[in-house]
């Protein structure tokens, strides 16, 4: 355990009253932070500091019991619920990343509104009584597309991400110029909840530029960041991710596990990972016994709505599922798990309303029994005068099963193209990011359709230039698919000129590792027919933005679903909700692959290979009734990539296709108990 968390702390304060009180305090006292909450500390000046092996907050001993919740993965209407559950579990600090690619989706176009209102999220944390450790990047990893970096950075063919390359630092500076004015007033010394700010993220695992971390540090300081700075790395990356100015002190320093992984994320086609609750709580208890602070990653994972899930690429490319349930302390929908109640029991024995059974000990949870653990330091004697129990856990949000929904209409993609899409014409194939779209910021997500004219058939070879998966059509006839594993196809012979169509799907950019600079999507090079590179393309962007989805409702050509059909196609249906909408899950049994939109909101990707079998549909995204007056009901619009193979091309019913709304959480094909030992991330405080 001692190898899991190592701090580097350059600030060591002289002894003072707080330290004297600490040394004279009997070890049996437990922590009480009832007065150390954002709304009760006025006239604050000292902030989070280190003294010997302890943290101090406003000069008083402090332990960070944190949990990660990402505002961009949780509907805004549920932010407060998740924070109240953190408090009820016994945590005192919230940690969150800040995703650059959502806040600046196009170069120079910033968005801090609605579900991206960072100021509102952090202010709510203060109101609830939670401190905040902010992780603003610019890189965040987090199983998020390109680790949170905007894809338009890759328009530059020489781009060197996460370095002091001029094109990158200029973009970071422009972003921080908009982000930091929101963050700075919310720091501890200015009356806000932010007690620490992380410098970049996991740079020790990248470490391509020895000057980069100093650049990020100065970019923060020069814009008004005054709270404690920190870094976060795994065991092997600590020395490489350290920013200049800190001292490597391996002993007699505060310790913190910045990411104690409560579970793990899933990839399409892989198993669902489950981390045993008793093992997890036993490990947390062992960490706390050593006197360390901890951050639970994740306390609540939420959902990778839309096209935002990332990918891994080590031996092979593996894209992440839509759900970020993570087997965390709360489920994807915010419900309690056994981990929550076991952790609540553990933390209540440290900061709750129970006396220890003997001098020099406090109770800690150890699986099925209680064990006595000696704690290396204590709270101020004043704490005994104001004990208070943990708040009661909030009620869980109710769920609904709305049953089967008939998708009674469809329209082929080939019928949509002439009405809604204008092509980019190019002699050569152009990757997604370099298409002249979105104020010259290119296309970030979704699909790209490449069309060219061929004469005859033959041998089609991708030369591994498909990113990430392409369906191949001759006119409207499906021929096959190309991806990382399949790089060649045989095209049938035919008379005259025909259209060759490649519908390329961006399945998510890699978010971790050394290949970030190579994450361009679409066709990234030439495609060859009979060893001759294809030329003269019409390129259609299918980014599936809300404006496109709204236009799709009114396009001519929608018709009843036929007995047989050839994809790709859009399908739609309606749902009538009699009473107040409730959370539900969309079960897609029998559907092959695609994306789901509800009332123009992108729920995310689905794929029959699992392990995810349902998509989370939060109640705030549904409306009571059918909303006919507003021109739409609860319309489900599907973009199916493989409808041509759906039940052999035959419709499931005589009236249309069906899907089911159920109460159940993510249904999984396989559970794997996964033990996490030496890979948790540690923090360095500056």
C-alpha positions, 0 to 999 in steps of 0.5 A: 500500500505504501507504494500507492500514494506519494506526495511531493510538497515544497511548502512546509509551514512552521509550527503554530497553534494548530500543530500544537493542538494536533500534537496534544490531541488524544488519538481517540478523537475523530474527525468532525468537519461540521464547521469546515464547509464553504458557507461557514468559513468567512475571512479565510486566508490560508487555504489548503496547506501541508505541515509535516504529514498533515493537511491543514485547511485554514490552519486546522488539520484536514483529511480529504475524503473526496469523490469524482462526479463529472458535471458533463456526464450528469443531467444538470437537474441531477447535480444536486442529488449526486452531491447530496449523496456524496455528503451522505456517504461521508465525503467532504470534497468533490473532484471534477474534470473540465472537458475542453472539447465541450467548452470550445467545440469550434475554435473560438466558440465557447460554451459554458451554458446549460449542462456545461455551466461550470460556475453553477456546478461549483457554486452548488457544491459550495452550497451543499457543503463540499470542497472542490479539487478542480482538474482543468486539464487541458488534457483530462483522459477520463475515457473521453474523446481525445482526452478532452482535447478538441479535435480541431487541433488535429487540423494542423498536420504538424500538431504536437499535443501536450507539448510546448508546440506553438500551435498547441500552447496558443490554443491552450492560452485562448481557452484558459483566457475564457475558463480561468475568469470563471474559476478564479472567483470560486477559489477558497481564498476568494470565498469559493469552494476550490481548495486545489487545482490540478496541473494537467493530468497523468503527464508522467505517462506521456512526458514528451516535453520536459518544459510542458508542465512548467508551461501549464503551471505558469498558465494557471498562476499567471491567470490568477490561480492561488490555491494549492497546485497538484499533479496526478500520476500512476506509480510509474509516472510520478517522477516524470509528471512532476512539475519543476519547483517541487521537492521529492520528499518520500517520507513525512509528507501528506499522502493521497490516492488521487484516483482510487478506482472503485470499478472500471470502464467497459469496451465494446465487445469486452466483458463488464468489469465488476470490483467486489464491494467488500474488497474495495472498502477493505482497501479504502480502510487500509488507505485511511489507516495509513493516514492518507487522504483519498479520492474515489474515482468514480463516486458516480460515473454517469453517461458518455452521452452523444459521441463523447466516449473515448477509446484505448489503443495498445495491441488493438483499437477498443472503443468505450461503451456509452455508459460510464457506470464504472461499477461506481459507488452510485449507478449510472442512474444515481442509485445506491449500491452496496459500495455506498452503504459500506463506505458510509458505514466506514466513514461514519466510524471516522467522522460520525456519531460513534465513540471508539471502544478504546483509547488510541483506536477508532472503528473501521469497516473490514468486510464482514466484521469490525476491526480496530485501526490506529489512526496516525493523527486526529481532529482538534479537541474542539471537534468533540463539542459539536459532533453531528451524524452523517446526513440521511441519504436522499431518496432515490429517483423513481424509474418507469417501464414504458413498455414497447414503442413502435417505430412505425416510420423510416427513411433511407439515408440515401433519400435524406442526402439530397434534401439535407446535405451539401457535399464537400467536393475534393479530388482527394479523400479528406479526413473528418477534422479537415473538412471545411465545416463549422467555421473552418473547425472541421467535423468532430464526431459522427459519420462521414460519407465518401462517394466516388464513381467507379467503372467495373469491379475488382479489388478494393484495399484500404491500406489501413486508412479507415478510421474507424469502420466503414460500410461499403456500398455500390450504389445502394447495394451493401458489399461489406465493411472495412476496419482495422482488421479487414482492409480489403474487399471484392467489389462485384463487376457491373456495367457502366459507371456506378457509385462507390459509397463508404460510410465511415464511422468515428467510433471515438478517439483514443484518450490515453497513451502516446498516439494522441497525435494520430487520432484523425478520423474518416479516410486518412489516406488513399483508398485503392481499387485494383491498385489505383488510388480513387479520386474525385470524391463527394464528401457528406458530413453526418455529425448529427447535430441538433439542427440536423435532427430537427430538420430530419423531422420535416424532410419529405420521404418518411414512410411505413417500415417495409417488410424488407429494407436496406440500411442505413436508415432513420426510424422514428416513433412516439411515446405518450407519457401520462404522468410526470416522466421518470428515468428509464432505460432503452432496451435495444434487443434485436437492433444491430448498431447505431445511435439513439436520439430522443427529443433531439438529444443524443443518448449515445451509441448502441451495438449488439456485441455488448456488454452494454444492452440498454441506454440510460434515458433521464427523466428531464429529457422526456416530456409529459404527454405527446407535445403535439402542439410543439410539433413533436412528441417524444420522438425516437430517431435511430440511425442504424448502421446495420439494418440490412442484417436485422433479422435477415432484412425482415421486419419484426412486426407487420406494423413496424419495428419495436424497442422497449423502455424498461426500469432495469439498469445496464444488462450485461452479458458477462461479469468479471471480478477485477482486482485493482492493486498497484495501478491507482493514481497518486498525487503530488502537491506543490 
